[in-house]
């Protein structure tokens, strides 16, 4: 189940001209993972805020944010992302 499932999220994001999505969430191995995979398939640029996500299993969270997500997304902390001098106007979504 991704944030796109059963919603008009893709239509809304495309109408806004969003090109980059910043993902956070409380189910790193669930909705965040599913949303990342689908968003990557839809050709969005992706940023995952590692300390803005949580999973019931800390080891699963670590493996996803350190090993899996970097293959399709930039993985940053909230502080790293906030410190960037400018953000693309399309960075609007959360999972």
Biopython code that builds the backbone (N, CA, C, O; Angstrom):
import numpy as np
from Bio.PDB.StructureBuilder import StructureBuilder

atoms = [
    (1, "UNK", "N", (0.845, -1.176, 0.000)),
    (1, "UNK", "CA", (0.000, 0.000, 0.000)),
    (1, "UNK", "C", (0.888, 1.236, 0.000)),
    (1, "UNK", "O", (1.605, 1.491, 0.968)),
    (2, "UNK", "N", (0.841, 1.986, -1.062)),
    (2, "UNK", "CA", (1.622, 3.222, -1.141)),
    (2, "UNK", "C", (0.700, 4.428, -0.991)),
    (2, "UNK", "O", (-0.523, 4.287, -0.995)),
    (3, "UNK", "N", (1.280, 5.589, -0.862)),
    (3, "UNK", "CA", (0.487, 6.817, -0.757)),
    (3, "UNK", "C", (-0.302, 7.081, -2.040)),
    (3, "UNK", "O", (-1.259, 7.855, -2.030)),
    (4, "UNK", "N", (0.092, 6.446, -3.136)),
    (4, "UNK", "CA", (-0.604, 6.620, -4.403)),
    (4, "UNK", "C", (-1.844, 5.734, -4.520)),
    (4, "UNK", "O", (-2.744, 6.033, -5.304)),
    (5, "UNK", "N", (-1.897, 4.666, -3.758)),
    (5, "UNK", "CA", (-2.964, 3.683, -3.878)),
    (5, "UNK", "C", (-4.309, 4.271, -3.465)),
    (5, "UNK", "O", (-4.461, 4.792, -2.360)),
    (6, "UNK", "N", (-5.271, 4.181, -4.363)),
    (6, "UNK", "CA", (-6.626, 4.621, -4.066)),
    (6, "UNK", "C", (-6.784, 6.120, -3.903)),
    (6, "UNK", "O", (-7.751, 6.581, -3.295)),
    (7, "UNK", "N", (-5.841, 6.889, -4.442)),
    (7, "UNK", "CA", (-5.926, 8.344, -4.311)),
    (7, "UNK", "C", (-5.604, 9.003, -5.648)),
    (7, "UNK", "O", (-5.165, 8.347, -6.592)),
    (8, "UNK", "N", (-5.827, 10.292, -5.704)),
    (8, "UNK", "CA", (-5.474, 11.078, -6.881)),
    (8, "UNK", "C", (-4.128, 11.773, -6.699)),
    (8, "UNK", "O", (-3.860, 12.786, -7.345)),
    (9, "UNK", "N", (-3.288, 11.237, -5.827)),
    (9, "UNK", "CA", (-2.030, 11.888, -5.499)),
    (9, "UNK", "C", (-1.189, 12.170, -6.732)),
    (9, "UNK", "O", (-0.656, 13.271, -6.872)),
    (10, "UNK", "N", (-1.060, 11.206, -7.623)),
    (10, "UNK", "CA", (-0.228, 11.433, -8.810)),
    (10, "UNK", "C", (-0.796, 12.561, -9.660)),
    (10, "UNK", "O", (-0.035, 13.390, -10.159)),
    (11, "UNK", "N", (-2.086, 12.611, -9.834)),
    (11, "UNK", "CA", (-2.711, 13.671, -10.628)),
    (11, "UNK", "C", (-2.447, 15.029, -9.987)),
    (11, "UNK", "O", (-2.094, 15.986, -10.676)),
    (12, "UNK", "N", (-2.616, 15.112, -8.673)),
    (12, "UNK", "CA", (-2.381, 16.365, -7.956)),
    (12, "UNK", "C", (-0.926, 16.795, -8.079)),
    (12, "UNK", "O", (-0.642, 17.951, -8.392)),
    (13, "UNK", "N", (-0.001, 15.863, -7.834)),
    (13, "UNK", "CA", (1.422, 16.203, -7.912)),
    (13, "UNK", "C", (1.817, 16.664, -9.306)),
    (13, "UNK", "O", (2.548, 17.644, -9.451)),
    (14, "UNK", "N", (1.344, 15.969, -10.327)),
    (14, "UNK", "CA", (1.678, 16.352, -11.705)),
    (14, "UNK", "C", (1.080, 17.711, -12.044)),
    (14, "UNK", "O", (1.717, 18.511, -12.730)),
    (15, "UNK", "N", (-0.142, 17.984, -11.569)),
    (15, "UNK", "CA", (-0.760, 19.282, -11.857)),
    (15, "UNK", "C", (-0.006, 20.423, -11.180)),
    (15, "UNK", "O", (-0.027, 21.555, -11.661)),
    (16, "UNK", "N", (0.661, 20.125, -10.062)),
    (16, "UNK", "CA", (1.480, 21.121, -9.371)),
    (16, "UNK", "C", (2.878, 21.237, -9.958)),
    (16, "UNK", "O", (3.644, 22.126, -9.587)),
    (17, "UNK", "N", (3.205, 20.338, -10.871)),
    (17, "UNK", "CA", (4.540, 20.343, -11.458)),
    (17, "UNK", "C", (5.599, 19.750, -10.543)),
    (17, "UNK", "O", (6.788, 20.024, -10.708)),
    (18, "UNK", "N", (5.179, 18.948, -9.590)),
    (18, "UNK", "CA", (6.121, 18.349, -8.640)),
    (18, "UNK", "C", (7.057, 17.390, -9.367)),
    (18, "UNK", "O", (6.625, 16.554, -10.160)),
    (19, "UNK", "N", (8.326, 17.527, -9.084)),
    (19, "UNK", "CA", (9.313, 16.628, -9.664)),
    (19, "UNK", "C", (10.075, 15.850, -8.617)),
    (19, "UNK", "O", (10.637, 14.790, -8.896)),
    (20, "UNK", "N", (10.090, 16.388, -7.404)),
    (20, "UNK", "CA", (10.806, 15.769, -6.299)),
    (20, "UNK", "C", (9.850, 15.552, -5.145)),
    (20, "UNK", "O", (9.069, 16.438, -4.797)),
    (21, "UNK", "N", (9.916, 14.367, -4.551)),
    (21, "UNK", "CA", (9.102, 14.057, -3.380)),
    (21, "UNK", "C", (10.008, 13.792, -2.197)),
    (21, "UNK", "O", (11.027, 13.115, -2.331)),
    (22, "UNK", "N", (9.650, 14.315, -1.054)),
    (22, "UNK", "CA", (10.368, 14.082, 0.189)),
    (22, "UNK", "C", (9.488, 13.164, 1.027)),
    (22, "UNK", "O", (8.364, 13.519, 1.383)),
    (23, "UNK", "N", (10.006, 11.984, 1.338)),
    (23, "UNK", "CA", (9.207, 10.968, 2.022)),
    (23, "UNK", "C", (9.575, 10.848, 3.497)),
    (23, "UNK", "O", (10.748, 10.827, 3.870)),
    (24, "UNK", "N", (8.540, 10.772, 4.314)),
    (24, "UNK", "CA", (8.660, 10.491, 5.737)),
    (24, "UNK", "C", (7.517, 9.565, 6.104)),
    (24, "UNK", "O", (6.585, 9.406, 5.315)),
    (25, "UNK", "N", (7.559, 8.951, 7.271)),
    (25, "UNK", "CA", (6.424, 8.133, 7.680)),
    (25, "UNK", "C", (6.739, 7.229, 8.844)),
    (25, "UNK", "O", (7.894, 7.088, 9.247)),
    (26, "UNK", "N", (5.697, 6.617, 9.383)),
    (26, "UNK", "CA", (5.859, 5.778, 10.567)),
    (26, "UNK", "C", (5.950, 4.295, 10.248)),
    (26, "UNK", "O", (5.995, 3.466, 11.157)),
    (27, "UNK", "N", (5.978, 3.960, 8.988)),
    (27, "UNK", "CA", (6.114, 2.555, 8.601)),
    (27, "UNK", "C", (7.159, 2.446, 7.494)),
    (27, "UNK", "O", (6.820, 2.289, 6.321)),
    (28, "UNK", "N", (8.422, 2.529, 7.875)),
    (28, "UNK", "CA", (9.516, 2.492, 6.901)),
    (28, "UNK", "C", (9.402, 1.280, 5.985)),
    (28, "UNK", "O", (9.609, 1.391, 4.777)),
    (29, "UNK", "N", (9.073, 0.124, 6.556)),
    (29, "UNK", "CA", (8.996, -1.106, 5.759)),
    (29, "UNK", "C", (7.637, -1.295, 5.104)),
    (29, "UNK", "O", (7.420, -2.292, 4.416)),
    (30, "UNK", "N", (6.726, -0.366, 5.303)),
    (30, "UNK", "CA", (5.391, -0.465, 4.728)),
    (30, "UNK", "C", (5.158, 0.626, 3.714)),
    (30, "UNK", "O", (5.623, 0.546, 2.576)),
    (31, "UNK", "N", (4.438, 1.644, 4.131)),
    (31, "UNK", "CA", (4.025, 2.705, 3.221)),
    (31, "UNK", "C", (5.217, 3.465, 2.641)),
    (31, "UNK", "O", (5.204, 3.805, 1.458)),
    (32, "UNK", "N", (6.237, 3.738, 3.436)),
    (32, "UNK", "CA", (7.388, 4.480, 2.907)),
    (32, "UNK", "C", (8.061, 3.673, 1.794)),
    (32, "UNK", "O", (8.335, 4.211, 0.721)),
    (33, "UNK", "N", (8.325, 2.411, 2.036)),
    (33, "UNK", "CA", (8.947, 1.555, 1.026)),
    (33, "UNK", "C", (8.079, 1.450, -0.221)),
    (33, "UNK", "O", (8.577, 1.603, -1.337)),
    (34, "UNK", "N", (6.798, 1.193, -0.045)),
    (34, "UNK", "CA", (5.889, 1.051, -1.192)),
    (34, "UNK", "C", (5.780, 2.346, -1.985)),
    (34, "UNK", "O", (5.770, 2.326, -3.216)),
    (35, "UNK", "N", (5.697, 3.471, -1.281)),
    (35, "UNK", "CA", (5.599, 4.762, -1.953)),
    (35, "UNK", "C", (6.883, 5.072, -2.710)),
    (35, "UNK", "O", (6.836, 5.560, -3.839)),
    (36, "UNK", "N", (8.027, 4.792, -2.098)),
    (36, "UNK", "CA", (9.301, 5.017, -2.765)),
    (36, "UNK", "C", (9.373, 4.225, -4.063)),
    (36, "UNK", "O", (9.745, 4.769, -5.103)),
    (37, "UNK", "N", (9.025, 2.966, -4.010)),
    (37, "UNK", "CA", (9.105, 2.119, -5.212)),
    (37, "UNK", "C", (8.179, 2.629, -6.313)),
    (37, "UNK", "O", (8.577, 2.723, -7.474)),
    (38, "UNK", "N", (6.936, 2.960, -5.942)),
    (38, "UNK", "CA", (5.994, 3.430, -6.956)),
    (38, "UNK", "C", (6.401, 4.797, -7.490)),
    (38, "UNK", "O", (6.325, 5.033, -8.696)),
    (39, "UNK", "N", (6.828, 5.697, -6.620)),
    (39, "UNK", "CA", (7.251, 7.025, -7.056)),
    (39, "UNK", "C", (8.464, 6.936, -7.979)),
    (39, "UNK", "O", (8.558, 7.682, -8.954)),
    (40, "UNK", "N", (9.384, 6.036, -7.682)),
    (40, "UNK", "CA", (10.547, 5.839, -8.557)),
    (40, "UNK", "C", (10.091, 5.347, -9.929)),
    (40, "UNK", "O", (10.600, 5.799, -10.954)),
    (41, "UNK", "N", (9.142, 4.433, -9.947)),
    (41, "UNK", "CA", (8.599, 3.946, -11.217)),
    (41, "UNK", "C", (7.911, 5.057, -12.004)),
    (41, "UNK", "O", (7.853, 5.014, -13.233)),
    (42, "UNK", "N", (7.386, 6.055, -11.284)),
    (42, "UNK", "CA", (6.716, 7.187, -11.924)),
    (42, "UNK", "C", (7.683, 8.323, -12.260)),
    (42, "UNK", "O", (7.262, 9.402, -12.678)),
    (43, "UNK", "N", (8.987, 8.070, -12.072)),
    (43, "UNK", "CA", (10.062, 9.004, -12.442)),
    (43, "UNK", "C", (10.140, 10.274, -11.595)),
    (43, "UNK", "O", (10.558, 11.323, -12.087)),
    (44, "UNK", "N", (9.741, 10.186, -10.326)),
    (44, "UNK", "CA", (9.972, 11.301, -9.410)),
    (44, "UNK", "C", (11.399, 11.212, -8.881)),
    (44, "UNK", "O", (11.940, 10.118, -8.720)),
    (45, "UNK", "N", (12.006, 12.365, -8.614)),
    (45, "UNK", "CA", (13.234, 12.406, -7.839)),
    (45, "UNK", "C", (12.806, 12.240, -6.391)),
    (45, "UNK", "O", (11.775, 12.775, -5.984)),
    (46, "UNK", "N", (13.585, 11.504, -5.608)),
    (46, "UNK", "CA", (13.150, 11.155, -4.254)),
    (46, "UNK", "C", (14.198, 11.482, -3.207)),
    (46, "UNK", "O", (15.400, 11.320, -3.416)),
    (47, "UNK", "N", (13.698, 11.947, -2.076)),
    (47, "UNK", "CA", (14.498, 12.156, -0.882)),
    (47, "UNK", "C", (13.759, 11.455, 0.246)),
    (47, "UNK", "O", (12.558, 11.658, 0.423)),
    (48, "UNK", "N", (14.467, 10.632, 1.010)),
    (48, "UNK", "CA", (13.895, 10.008, 2.202)),
    (48, "UNK", "C", (14.588, 10.618, 3.409)),
    (48, "UNK", "O", (15.816, 10.630, 3.493)),
    (49, "UNK", "N", (13.790, 11.126, 4.343)),
    (49, "UNK", "CA", (14.344, 11.680, 5.572)),
    (49, "UNK", "C", (14.422, 10.553, 6.587)),
    (49, "UNK", "O", (13.418, 10.161, 7.183)),
    (50, "UNK", "N", (15.633, 10.039, 6.773)),
    (50, "UNK", "CA", (15.822, 8.823, 7.573)),
    (50, "UNK", "C", (15.344, 8.971, 9.008)),
    (50, "UNK", "O", (14.785, 8.031, 9.575)),
    (51, "UNK", "N", (15.556, 10.140, 9.602)),
    (51, "UNK", "CA", (15.093, 10.331, 10.976)),
    (51, "UNK", "C", (13.670, 10.893, 11.027)),
    (51, "UNK", "O", (13.168, 11.247, 12.093)),
    (52, "UNK", "N", (13.041, 10.967, 9.873)),
    (52, "UNK", "CA", (11.629, 11.324, 9.774)),
    (52, "UNK", "C", (10.784, 10.100, 9.502)),
    (52, "UNK", "O", (9.588, 10.207, 9.231)),
    (53, "UNK", "N", (11.413, 8.924, 9.576)),
    (53, "UNK", "CA", (10.739, 7.638, 9.386)),
    (53, "UNK", "C", (10.966, 6.777, 10.626)),
    (53, "UNK", "O", (11.897, 7.003, 11.398)),
    (54, "UNK", "N", (10.111, 5.809, 10.792)),
    (54, "UNK", "CA", (10.218, 4.910, 11.938)),
    (54, "UNK", "C", (9.661, 3.555, 11.533)),
    (54, "UNK", "O", (8.741, 3.471, 10.719)),
    (55, "UNK", "N", (10.210, 2.519, 12.090)),
    (55, "UNK", "CA", (9.693, 1.173, 11.860)),
    (55, "UNK", "C", (9.663, 0.435, 13.188)),
    (55, "UNK", "O", (10.446, 0.734, 14.090)),
    (56, "UNK", "N", (8.761, -0.524, 13.306)),
    (56, "UNK", "CA", (8.669, -1.312, 14.535)),
    (56, "UNK", "C", (9.960, -2.072, 14.810)),
    (56, "UNK", "O", (10.291, -2.358, 15.961)),
    (57, "UNK", "N", (10.690, -2.399, 13.737)),
    (57, "UNK", "CA", (11.952, -3.123, 13.865)),
    (57, "UNK", "C", (13.099, -2.184, 13.493)),
    (57, "UNK", "O", (13.283, -1.893, 12.311)),
    (58, "UNK", "N", (13.867, -1.707, 14.453)),
    (58, "UNK", "CA", (14.960, -0.772, 14.159)),
    (58, "UNK", "C", (15.976, -1.301, 13.146)),
    (58, "UNK", "O", (16.535, -0.523, 12.373)),
    (59, "UNK", "N", (16.219, -2.602, 13.141)),
    (59, "UNK", "CA", (17.173, -3.177, 12.186)),
    (59, "UNK", "C", (16.632, -3.106, 10.766)),
    (59, "UNK", "O", (17.387, -2.833, 9.832)),
    (60, "UNK", "N", (15.358, -3.345, 10.590)),
    (60, "UNK", "CA", (14.741, -3.226, 9.264)),
    (60, "UNK", "C", (14.848, -1.780, 8.791)),
    (60, "UNK", "O", (15.189, -1.528, 7.636)),
    (61, "UNK", "N", (14.561, -0.840, 9.671)),
    (61, "UNK", "CA", (14.682, 0.585, 9.336)),
    (61, "UNK", "C", (16.104, 0.908, 8.892)),
    (61, "UNK", "O", (16.305, 1.580, 7.880)),
    (62, "UNK", "N", (17.084, 0.432, 9.643)),
    (62, "UNK", "CA", (18.486, 0.685, 9.313)),
    (62, "UNK", "C", (18.845, 0.121, 7.945)),
    (62, "UNK", "O", (19.452, 0.820, 7.134)),
    (63, "UNK", "N", (18.483, -1.121, 7.676)),
    (63, "UNK", "CA", (18.811, -1.743, 6.398)),
    (63, "UNK", "C", (18.148, -0.996, 5.243)),
    (63, "UNK", "O", (18.775, -0.755, 4.211)),
    (64, "UNK", "N", (16.894, -0.637, 5.418)),
    (64, "UNK", "CA", (16.209, 0.083, 4.347)),
    (64, "UNK", "C", (16.853, 1.447, 4.080)),
    (64, "UNK", "O", (17.116, 1.799, 2.929)),
    (65, "UNK", "N", (17.103, 2.203, 5.134)),
    (65, "UNK", "CA", (17.635, 3.558, 4.933)),
    (65, "UNK", "C", (19.104, 3.575, 4.542)),
    (65, "UNK", "O", (19.555, 4.515, 3.888)),
    (66, "UNK", "N", (19.857, 2.555, 4.930)),
    (66, "UNK", "CA", (21.286, 2.532, 4.600)),
    (66, "UNK", "C", (21.624, 1.723, 3.354)),
    (66, "UNK", "O", (22.605, 2.029, 2.675)),
    (67, "UNK", "N", (20.842, 0.709, 3.040)),
    (67, "UNK", "CA", (21.192, -0.202, 1.949)),
    (67, "UNK", "C", (20.218, -0.181, 0.774)),
    (67, "UNK", "O", (20.643, -0.226, -0.381)),
    (68, "UNK", "N", (18.925, -0.112, 1.053)),
    (68, "UNK", "CA", (17.916, -0.255, -0.006)),
    (68, "UNK", "C", (17.524, 1.095, -0.611)),
    (68, "UNK", "O", (17.607, 1.275, -1.826)),
    (69, "UNK", "N", (17.107, 2.028, 0.212)),
    (69, "UNK", "CA", (16.620, 3.311, -0.292)),
    (69, "UNK", "C", (17.650, 4.076, -1.112)),
    (69, "UNK", "O", (17.272, 4.695, -2.107)),
    (70, "UNK", "N", (18.940, 4.068, -0.748)),
    (70, "UNK", "CA", (19.917, 4.840, -1.535)),
    (70, "UNK", "C", (20.018, 4.423, -2.998)),
    (70, "UNK", "O", (20.581, 5.163, -3.805)),
    (71, "UNK", "N", (19.498, 3.281, -3.353)),
    (71, "UNK", "CA", (19.512, 2.857, -4.756)),
    (71, "UNK", "C", (18.552, 3.684, -5.608)),
    (71, "UNK", "O", (18.736, 3.809, -6.819)),
    (72, "UNK", "N", (17.518, 4.251, -4.960)),
    (72, "UNK", "CA", (16.514, 4.998, -5.706)),
    (72, "UNK", "C", (16.254, 6.400, -5.157)),
    (72, "UNK", "O", (15.483, 7.158, -5.746)),
    (73, "UNK", "N", (16.880, 6.749, -4.049)),
    (73, "UNK", "CA", (16.590, 8.042, -3.421)),
    (73, "UNK", "C", (17.824, 8.582, -2.721)),
    (73, "UNK", "O", (18.736, 7.840, -2.356)),
    (74, "UNK", "N", (17.824, 9.879, -2.548)),
    (74, "UNK", "CA", (18.814, 10.497, -1.672)),
    (74, "UNK", "C", (18.286, 10.308, -0.256)),
    (74, "UNK", "O", (17.132, 10.638, 0.020)),
    (75, "UNK", "N", (19.097, 9.791, 0.628)),
    (75, "UNK", "CA", (18.697, 9.613, 2.023)),
    (75, "UNK", "C", (19.406, 10.679, 2.836)),
    (75, "UNK", "O", (20.634, 10.760, 2.833)),
    (76, "UNK", "N", (18.629, 11.495, 3.532)),
    (76, "UNK", "CA", (19.149, 12.600, 4.323)),
    (76, "UNK", "C", (18.477, 12.604, 5.687)),
    (76, "UNK", "O", (17.436, 11.973, 5.873)),
    (77, "UNK", "N", (19.062, 13.306, 6.630)),
    (77, "UNK", "CA", (18.379, 13.573, 7.891)),
    (77, "UNK", "C", (17.518, 14.824, 7.677)),
    (77, "UNK", "O", (17.687, 15.546, 6.693)),
    (78, "UNK", "N", (16.610, 15.065, 8.598)),
    (78, "UNK", "CA", (15.796, 16.273, 8.524)),
    (78, "UNK", "C", (16.700, 17.508, 8.541)),
    (78, "UNK", "O", (16.488, 18.443, 7.769)),
    (79, "UNK", "N", (17.703, 17.513, 9.415)),
    (79, "UNK", "CA", (18.613, 18.656, 9.514)),
    (79, "UNK", "C", (19.387, 18.872, 8.217)),
    (79, "UNK", "O", (19.553, 20.012, 7.785)),
    (80, "UNK", "N", (19.859, 17.805, 7.593)),
    (80, "UNK", "CA", (20.588, 17.933, 6.331)),
    (80, "UNK", "C", (19.692, 18.522, 5.249)),
    (80, "UNK", "O", (20.108, 19.411, 4.505)),
    (81, "UNK", "N", (18.472, 18.027, 5.166)),
    (81, "UNK", "CA", (17.542, 18.502, 4.151)),
    (81, "UNK", "C", (17.179, 19.968, 4.396)),
    (81, "UNK", "O", (17.138, 20.767, 3.460)),
    (82, "UNK", "N", (16.918, 20.314, 5.657)),
    (82, "UNK", "CA", (16.539, 21.685, 5.998)),
    (82, "UNK", "C", (17.676, 22.664, 5.753)),
    (82, "UNK", "O", (17.433, 23.839, 5.479)),
    (83, "UNK", "N", (18.905, 22.196, 5.847)),
    (83, "UNK", "CA", (20.066, 23.067, 5.664)),
    (83, "UNK", "C", (20.373, 23.351, 4.201)),
    (83, "UNK", "O", (21.195, 24.219, 3.907)),
    (84, "UNK", "N", (19.738, 22.647, 3.285)),
    (84, "UNK", "CA", (19.981, 22.911, 1.866)),
    (84, "UNK", "C", (19.572, 24.336, 1.550)),
    (84, "UNK", "O", (18.539, 24.799, 2.036)),
    (85, "UNK", "N", (20.358, 25.045, 0.747)),
    (85, "UNK", "CA", (20.063, 26.451, 0.465)),
    (85, "UNK", "C", (18.749, 26.669, -0.275)),
    (85, "UNK", "O", (18.091, 27.689, -0.070)),
    (86, "UNK", "N", (18.362, 25.740, -1.121)),
    (86, "UNK", "CA", (17.110, 25.898, -1.873)),
    (86, "UNK", "C", (16.534, 24.527, -2.164)),
    (86, "UNK", "O", (17.257, 23.571, -2.442)),
    (87, "UNK", "N", (15.222, 24.458, -2.095)),
    (87, "UNK", "CA", (14.520, 23.210, -2.401)),
    (87, "UNK", "C", (13.733, 23.392, -3.687)),
    (87, "UNK", "O", (13.231, 24.480, -3.972)),
    (88, "UNK", "N", (13.630, 22.329, -4.454)),
    (88, "UNK", "CA", (12.768, 22.311, -5.628)),
    (88, "UNK", "C", (11.336, 22.539, -5.164)),
    (88, "UNK", "O", (10.924, 21.963, -4.156)),
    (89, "UNK", "N", (10.582, 23.347, -5.856)),
    (89, "UNK", "CA", (9.207, 23.646, -5.470)),
    (89, "UNK", "C", (8.314, 22.424, -5.427)),
    (89, "UNK", "O", (7.222, 22.481, -4.862)),
    (90, "UNK", "N", (8.757, 21.310, -6.016)),
    (90, "UNK", "CA", (7.933, 20.119, -6.035)),
    (90, "UNK", "C", (8.063, 19.234, -4.819)),
    (90, "UNK", "O", (7.381, 18.211, -4.749)),
    (91, "UNK", "N", (8.906, 19.574, -3.852)),
    (91, "UNK", "CA", (9.111, 18.718, -2.688)),
    (91, "UNK", "C", (7.956, 18.883, -1.715)),
    (91, "UNK", "O", (8.026, 19.673, -0.773)),
    (92, "UNK", "N", (6.869, 18.111, -1.959)),
    (92, "UNK", "CA", (5.663, 18.364, -1.207)),
    (92, "UNK", "C", (5.040, 17.154, -0.538)),
    (92, "UNK", "O", (4.090, 17.329, 0.225)),
    (93, "UNK", "N", (5.501, 15.965, -0.768)),
    (93, "UNK", "CA", (4.740, 14.804, -0.316)),
    (93, "UNK", "C", (5.339, 14.107, 0.884)),
    (93, "UNK", "O", (6.552, 14.123, 1.093)),
    (94, "UNK", "N", (4.479, 13.501, 1.662)),
    (94, "UNK", "CA", (4.875, 12.619, 2.749)),
    (94, "UNK", "C", (4.186, 11.294, 2.544)),
    (94, "UNK", "O", (3.081, 11.244, 2.004)),
    (95, "UNK", "N", (4.821, 10.221, 2.967)),
    (95, "UNK", "CA", (4.195, 8.911, 2.882)),
    (95, "UNK", "C", (3.645, 8.552, 4.234)),
    (95, "UNK", "O", (3.067, 7.479, 4.401)),
]
sb = StructureBuilder()
sb.init_structure("model")
sb.init_model(0)
sb.init_chain("A")
sb.init_seg("    ")
for serial, (resi, resn, name, xyz) in enumerate(atoms, 1):
    if name == "N":
        sb.init_residue(resn, " ", resi, " ")
    sb.init_atom(name, np.array(xyz, "f"), 0.0, 1.0, " ", f" {name:<3s}", serial, name[0])
structure = sb.get_structure()
